[in-house]
């Protein structure tokens, strides 16, 4: 089930209403030949909406204080994160890829694996997709220290599929740190081209609760470790395990007194749990992640609640009234909102919202696959609404700037339904 969802999470799977028309796709097809002589499809990502140009760097972080929870023979936990930020200048710096080459090669194997491949093997050049951020560009320090937002992807999903939302926040003046929770995503590529694939037990109805509960705790510990690494960086250190050069101006540019966290699916649930466990996180967003199974909560935050601002963003058929969210919603004691994106599916809160229509236009996906993955809404409008709402939330909670978008329904974004 999860692989058919394009790796985008075990919680929840919704039905969609209608078909995304090919005319809404932003781009297109083909470039270099595939092994069988067919053209490989190259995908694009929509440009960020903020005013700032953006830069990106990766950090390899090693936590020697704990064993890896999924590979007990490994005496330490290691992570890869992407740091997105407003750039002073982008000249002379290459565009960062959405996925590094070896990870992209493995991702293609996963999504094309039999017996029910999502796309044919070797037909998509996943490594060719470029972001709008420049690798290693100097940080723009003119706006002072920047608020920090962590991003956690869905279950089995690489951080690469959260690029659109991360870049957009960076273009609005935030430093965004996307986390790969090693051995949960389909793959993580480390420096030197080493790829660590997913290494967790297979889920079934008897094991899913325990696996997700363990992953929730692991992700919260990962996020705390990342924040510790960012604090070290901000004091002038280099937390990268290989001490690779950092972009000029990154040290000291973070305002760690203003920290948010958001995520998709299990990553959204983990954002809430991290807020519960680490008071440094001031505000959070859960994008379509359930927080209970039929065996109960998958994290202590469900019953304990939160006293800081939190927002739920859901797909067409899921909101806080569902059994997988209602107890958590009732225990939120601070500012709260629940937005529902009309026509959306579970994967609408990932880069697939932009890329699935391109795959369909290139003839690599059926009409039904498009509906199953991203629903029946206009993907261009959906992404615009998502980015506006997420930016508005963090502006309000971390910068105390209120554009009033979250006050109630708006003619600017009629797709956003406010669930009372």
Phi, psi and omega per residue, in radians:
X1 nan -0.822 -3.042
X2 -1.169 -0.718 3.139
X3 -1.111 -0.634 3.104
X4 -1.132 -0.438 3.101
X5 -1.441 0.284 -3.134
X6 1.104 0.636 3.058
X7 1.212 0.224 -2.907
X8 -1.703 0.679 2.844
X9 1.965 2.608 3.139
X10 -1.570 -0.126 -3.043
X11 -2.298 2.290 -0.655
X12 -1.638 3.058 3.066
X13 -1.993 2.078 -3.080
X14 -1.840 2.872 2.994
X15 -1.609 2.700 3.140
X16 -2.020 2.796 -2.975
X17 -1.522 -0.823 -3.021
X18 -2.598 -2.962 -2.981
X19 -1.664 2.421 2.957
X20 -1.349 2.107 -3.126
X21 -1.303 2.463 3.141
X22 -0.984 -0.452 -3.111
X23 -1.134 -0.298 3.127
X24 -1.472 -0.149 -3.136
X25 -1.191 2.506 -3.070
X26 -1.562 -0.203 -3.057
X27 -2.987 -2.807 -2.305
X28 -2.689 -2.898 -2.695
X29 -2.015 -2.559 -1.998
X30 -1.385 2.627 3.122
X31 -2.546 -1.794 -3.039
X32 -1.421 2.720 -3.044
X33 -1.180 2.502 2.972
X34 -1.402 2.909 -3.100
X35 -0.969 -0.562 -3.109
X36 -1.527 0.130 3.122
X37 1.649 -0.236 3.091
X38 -1.301 2.746 3.119
X39 -1.317 2.415 3.042
X40 -1.437 2.451 3.124
X41 -1.483 2.318 3.019
X42 -1.883 2.313 -3.099
X43 -1.826 2.725 3.117
X44 -2.122 2.892 3.048
X45 -2.114 2.538 3.123
X46 -1.205 2.575 -3.139
X47 -1.190 2.574 3.051
X48 -1.065 2.748 -3.071
X49 -1.733 -0.176 -3.117
X50 -1.385 3.065 -3.055
X51 -1.432 -0.432 -3.010
X52 -1.507 2.467 2.858
X53 -1.203 2.747 -3.010
X54 -2.212 2.620 3.051
X55 -2.098 2.931 -3.141
X56 -2.600 2.499 2.969
X57 -2.483 2.743 3.087
X58 -1.875 2.610 3.039
X59 -2.208 2.357 3.004
X60 -1.760 1.959 -3.043
X61 -1.941 2.314 -3.121
X62 -2.125 2.105 3.129
X63 -1.783 1.779 -3.095
X64 -1.501 0.058 3.141
X65 -1.538 -0.118 -3.132
X66 -2.551 2.544 3.023
X67 -1.262 2.717 3.067
X68 -1.207 2.249 -3.068
X69 -1.218 -0.383 -3.077
X70 -1.752 -0.367 3.101
X71 -2.244 1.446 -2.997
X72 -1.039 -0.401 3.113
X73 -1.236 -0.241 -3.132
X74 -1.577 2.073 -2.987
X75 -1.399 0.110 3.135
X76 -2.600 2.845 3.115
X77 -1.854 2.266 3.094
X78 -2.203 2.512 -3.070
X79 -2.297 2.712 2.888
X80 -2.024 2.355 3.084
X81 -2.289 2.652 2.991
X82 -1.886 2.360 3.109
X83 -1.958 2.030 -3.138
X84 -1.862 2.439 -3.024
X85 -2.745 2.788 3.028
X86 -1.179 2.329 -3.065
X87 -1.806 2.471 3.078
X88 -1.197 -0.790 3.060
X89 -2.608 2.630 3.136
X90 -1.976 -0.052 -3.069
X91 -1.070 2.342 3.058
X92 1.431 0.059 3.140
X93 -2.006 2.335 -3.069
X94 -1.276 2.675 3.043
X95 -1.162 2.363 3.132
X96 -1.328 2.483 3.058
X97 -1.322 2.699 2.996
X98 -1.152 -0.730 3.097
X99 -2.270 2.412 3.003
X100 -1.187 2.812 -2.913
X101 -1.046 -0.839 -3.084
X102 -1.211 -0.664 3.075
X103 -1.108 -0.713 3.136
X104 -1.101 -0.677 3.112
X105 -1.108 -0.752 3.117
X106 -1.203 -0.694 3.117
X107 -1.017 -0.717 3.122
X108 -1.076 -0.688 3.114
X109 -1.121 -0.683 -3.102
X110 -1.187 -0.831 -3.038
X111 -1.386 -0.165 3.101
X112 -1.909 0.134 -3.055
X113 -1.240 2.468 3.043
X114 -1.237 2.864 0.190
X115 -1.573 -0.106 -3.054
X116 -2.345 1.270 -3.073
X117 -1.129 2.564 3.106
X118 -1.404 -0.774 3.034
X119 -2.334 2.685 -3.138
X120 -1.149 2.535 -3.138
X121 -1.067 2.396 3.031
X122 1.290 0.142 -3.105
X123 -1.678 -0.263 3.135
X124 -2.037 2.271 3.094
X125 -1.571 1.373 -3.067
X126 -1.064 -0.540 -3.121
X127 -1.288 -0.254 -3.063
X128 -1.439 -0.312 -3.086
X129 -1.168 2.200 3.127
X130 -1.869 2.508 3.017
X131 -1.416 -2.999 3.058
X132 -1.857 0.229 -3.090
X133 -1.896 2.551 -3.086
X134 -1.735 2.204 -3.105
X135 -1.114 2.152 3.055
X136 1.299 0.167 3.122
X137 -1.069 2.588 3.132
X138 -1.142 2.580 -3.108
X139 -1.373 2.438 3.068
X140 -1.416 1.920 -3.117
X141 -1.662 0.021 -3.023
X142 -1.171 -0.415 3.136
X143 -1.572 0.168 -3.077
X144 1.400 -2.961 3.135
X145 -1.150 2.476 -3.013
X146 -1.773 2.417 2.999
X147 -1.086 2.656 -3.032
X148 -2.004 2.391 3.083
X149 -2.258 2.209 3.047
X150 -1.568 2.593 3.088
X151 -2.220 2.299 3.097
X152 -2.122 2.160 -3.078
X153 -1.392 3.077 3.136
X154 -1.248 2.908 3.109
X155 -0.990 2.269 -3.127
X156 1.201 0.189 -3.021
X157 -1.927 2.292 3.077
X158 -1.242 2.673 -3.141
X159 -1.061 -0.382 -3.125
X160 -0.989 -0.526 -3.087
X161 -1.430 0.147 2.983
X162 -1.946 0.322 -3.041
X163 -1.123 -0.741 -3.052
X164 -1.026 -0.817 -3.099
X165 -1.271 -0.643 3.124
X166 -1.137 -0.825 3.130
X167 -1.074 -0.676 -3.100
X168 -1.127 -0.761 3.089
X169 -1.100 -0.696 3.112
X170 -1.073 -0.667 3.129
X171 -1.200 -0.278 3.099
X172 -1.665 0.058 3.034
X173 1.896 0.166 -3.135
X174 -1.759 2.711 2.864
X175 -1.697 2.098 -3.061
X176 -1.987 2.263 -3.096
X177 -2.062 1.899 -3.126
X178 -1.612 2.296 -3.007
X179 -1.955 2.269 2.895
X180 -1.652 2.091 -3.130
X181 -1.547 1.571 -2.932
X182 -0.835 2.394 3.140
X183 1.372 -0.047 2.929
X184 -1.694 -0.785 3.109
X185 -1.150 2.861 3.087
X186 -0.952 -0.588 3.090
X187 -2.921 2.720 2.982
X188 -2.340 2.237 3.090
X189 -1.715 2.250 3.121
X190 -1.834 2.893 -3.131
X191 -0.912 2.467 -3.102
X192 1.557 0.000 3.107
X193 1.525 0.138 3.081
X194 -1.230 2.232 -3.140
X195 -1.969 2.194 3.056
X196 -1.852 1.939 -3.133
X197 -1.390 2.994 3.091
X198 -0.948 2.418 -3.128
X199 -2.542 1.246 3.089
X200 -2.323 2.757 3.068
X201 -1.070 2.627 3.052
X202 -1.219 2.424 -3.125
X203 -1.443 2.504 2.886
X204 -2.500 -3.127 -3.034
X205 -1.087 -0.400 -3.122
X206 -1.535 -0.434 -3.030
X207 -1.890 -0.286 -2.970
X208 -1.032 -0.696 -3.097
X209 -1.098 -0.812 -3.103
X210 -1.176 -0.670 3.139
X211 -1.150 -0.805 -3.126
X212 -1.177 -0.640 3.096
X213 -1.100 -0.760 3.107
X214 -1.133 -0.705 3.129
X215 -1.160 -0.652 3.112
X216 -1.058 -0.841 3.127
X217 -1.115 -0.687 3.127
X218 -1.103 -0.782 -3.126
X219 -1.126 -0.688 3.100
X220 -1.096 -0.761 3.104
X221 -1.131 -0.657 3.083
X222 -1.059 -0.815 -3.100
X223 -1.105 -0.714 3.086
X224 -1.086 -0.739 3.100
X225 -1.097 -0.706 3.099
X226 -1.095 -0.767 3.104
X227 -1.065 -0.675 3.079
X228 -1.085 -0.723 3.104
X229 -1.129 -0.665 3.106
X230 -1.165 -0.644 3.084
X231 -1.100 -0.725 3.095
X232 -1.092 -0.759 3.103
X233 -1.064 -0.752 -3.079
X234 -1.151 -0.449 3.097
X235 -1.447 0.004 3.101
X236 1.918 0.001 3.141
X237 -1.524 3.139 3.078
X238 -2.247 1.797 -3.072
X239 -1.339 -0.141 -3.139
X240 -1.093 2.283 -3.055
X241 -1.049 -0.559 3.122
X242 -1.656 0.076 -3.114
X243 0.897 0.706 3.072
X244 -1.184 2.636 -3.090
X245 -1.022 2.475 3.091
X246 -1.695 2.679 3.055
X247 -1.014 2.488 -3.137
X248 -1.073 2.264 3.094
X249 1.601 -0.078 -3.113
X250 -1.224 -0.728 3.105
X251 -1.074 2.282 3.109
X252 1.410 0.041 -3.071
X253 -1.615 -0.102 -3.027
X254 -1.677 2.411 3.020
X255 -1.772 1.606 -3.081
X256 -1.434 0.127 2.937
X257 -1.553 -0.085 3.091
X258 -2.284 1.681 -3.057
X259 -2.234 2.320 3.027
X260 -2.149 2.985 3.074
X261 -2.630 2.445 3.053
X262 -2.528 2.857 -3.131
X263 -2.959 2.882 3.138
X264 -1.783 2.404 3.042
X265 0.992 -2.141 3.122
X266 -1.055 -0.517 3.074
X267 -1.155 -0.540 3.055
X268 -1.247 -0.723 3.063
X269 -1.089 -0.705 3.124
X270 -1.155 -0.505 3.072
X271 -1.093 -0.716 3.096
X272 -1.158 -0.754 -3.127
X273 -1.136 -0.667 3.102
X274 -1.109 -0.725 3.069
X275 -1.025 -0.690 3.118
X276 -1.117 -0.719 -3.020
X277 -1.517 -0.410 -3.018
X278 -2.334 1.865 -3.070
X279 -1.146 -0.181 3.106
X280 -1.185 -0.362 -3.136
X281 -1.529 2.042 -2.979
X282 -1.579 -0.443 -3.035
X283 -2.750 2.623 -3.083
X284 -2.602 2.827 3.113
X285 -2.340 2.333 3.008
X286 -1.929 1.985 3.133
X287 -1.686 1.616 2.953
X288 1.169 0.579 3.099
X289 -1.834 2.160 3.010
X290 -1.245 2.767 -3.047
X291 -2.268 0.093 3.055
X292 -2.431 2.568 2.901
X293 -1.879 -3.065 3.129
X294 -1.217 -0.123 3.069
X295 -1.720 0.007 3.088
X296 2.107 -2.977 -3.101
X297 -1.095 2.607 3.053
X298 -1.784 0.171 3.067
X299 -2.838 2.668 -3.108
X300 -1.165 -0.360 -3.114
X301 -1.117 -0.451 -3.100
X302 -1.021 -0.839 -3.126
X303 -1.518 -0.567 -3.105
X304 -1.358 -0.520 3.138
X305 1.293 -3.023 -3.137
X306 -2.383 2.618 3.092
X307 -1.930 0.222 3.133
X308 -2.098 2.891 -3.012
X309 -1.065 2.384 3.119
X310 -2.572 2.465 -3.133
X311 -2.252 2.367 2.981
X312 -1.717 2.353 3.008
X313 -2.166 2.132 -2.987
X314 -2.187 2.887 3.083
X315 -1.499 -3.098 -2.967
X316 -0.939 -0.682 -2.962
X317 -1.983 0.436 -3.053
X318 -2.514 2.324 3.062
X319 -2.731 -2.994 -3.012
X320 -1.197 -0.201 3.090
X321 -1.374 -0.233 3.125
X322 -1.208 2.625 -3.102
X323 -1.069 -0.455 -3.123
X324 -1.351 -0.079 -3.122
X325 -2.325 -0.413 -2.942
X326 -0.996 -0.805 -3.134
X327 -1.077 -0.669 3.112
X328 -1.099 -0.807 -3.131
X329 -1.039 -0.746 -3.115
X330 -1.126 -0.462 -3.086
X331 -1.682 0.158 3.021
X332 -1.425 2.119 -3.053
X333 -1.870 -0.093 3.124
X334 -1.809 -2.873 3.044
X335 -0.976 2.371 3.128
X336 -2.593 2.620 3.026
X337 -2.523 2.664 2.980
X338 -2.262 1.924 3.089
X339 -1.797 2.502 3.099
X340 -2.179 2.307 -3.090
X341 -1.657 1.922 -3.082
X342 -1.028 2.298 3.087
X343 1.421 -0.003 -3.025
X344 -1.509 2.726 2.983
X345 -1.976 3.071 -3.078
X346 -0.971 -0.718 -3.064
X347 -1.433 0.023 3.112
X348 -1.130 -0.305 -3.137
X349 -1.656 0.425 3.062
X350 -2.265 3.108 3.096
X351 -1.102 -0.274 3.124
X352 -1.086 -0.433 3.083
X353 -1.006 -0.611 3.120
X354 -1.557 -0.514 -2.954
X355 -1.705 -0.521 3.117
X356 -1.055 -0.748 3.085
X357 -1.037 -0.562 3.105
X358 -1.208 -0.671 3.086
X359 -1.132 -0.680 3.100
X360 -1.159 -0.731 -3.136
X361 -1.104 -0.553 3.118
X362 -1.450 0.025 3.095
X363 1.430 0.296 -3.082
X364 -1.753 -0.054 3.097
X365 -2.410 2.573 3.087
X366 -1.434 2.887 3.080
X367 -1.032 -0.722 -3.112
X368 -1.179 -0.636 3.091
X369 -1.082 -0.702 3.111
X370 -1.056 -0.836 3.139
X371 -1.073 -0.762 -3.117
X372 -1.116 -0.592 -3.039
X373 -1.521 -0.792 -3.040
X374 -2.221 0.101 3.029
X375 1.416 -2.906 -2.986
X376 -1.876 0.092 3.136
X377 -1.417 2.995 3.050
X378 -1.302 2.035 -3.056
X379 -1.140 -0.526 3.116
X380 -1.179 -0.796 3.108
X381 -1.141 -0.701 -3.114
X382 -1.075 -0.802 3.136
X383 -1.115 -0.680 3.115
X384 -1.082 -0.734 3.138
X385 -1.170 -0.759 3.128
X386 -1.041 -0.878 -3.063
X387 -1.136 -0.653 3.112
X388 -1.148 -0.775 -3.095
X389 -1.177 -0.740 3.136
X390 -1.143 -0.773 3.090
X391 -1.086 -0.728 3.134
X392 -1.098 -0.713 -3.128
X393 -1.114 -0.885 -3.094
X394 -1.235 -0.560 3.030
X395 -1.070 -0.753 -3.122
X396 -1.169 -0.813 -2.995
X397 -1.467 -0.542 -3.084
X398 -1.829 -0.415 -3.119
X399 -2.029 -0.153 -3.106
X400 1.028 0.674 3.035
X401 -1.940 2.128 -3.026
X402 -2.009 1.957 3.049
X403 -1.629 0.052 3.053
X404 1.168 0.182 3.093
X405 -1.090 -0.554 -3.067
X406 -1.591 0.154 3.102
X407 -1.253 -0.566 -3.086
X408 2.981 -3.077 -3.097
X409 -0.911 2.472 -3.075
X410 -2.294 2.400 3.066
X411 -1.143 -0.311 3.092
X412 -1.152 -0.663 -3.098
X413 -2.363 1.313 -3.125
X414 -1.134 -0.266 3.105
X415 -1.171 -0.374 -3.092
X416 -1.525 1.939 3.100
X417 -1.728 2.327 3.097
X418 -1.626 2.037 -3.096
X419 -1.577 2.069 -3.079
X420 -1.231 nan nan
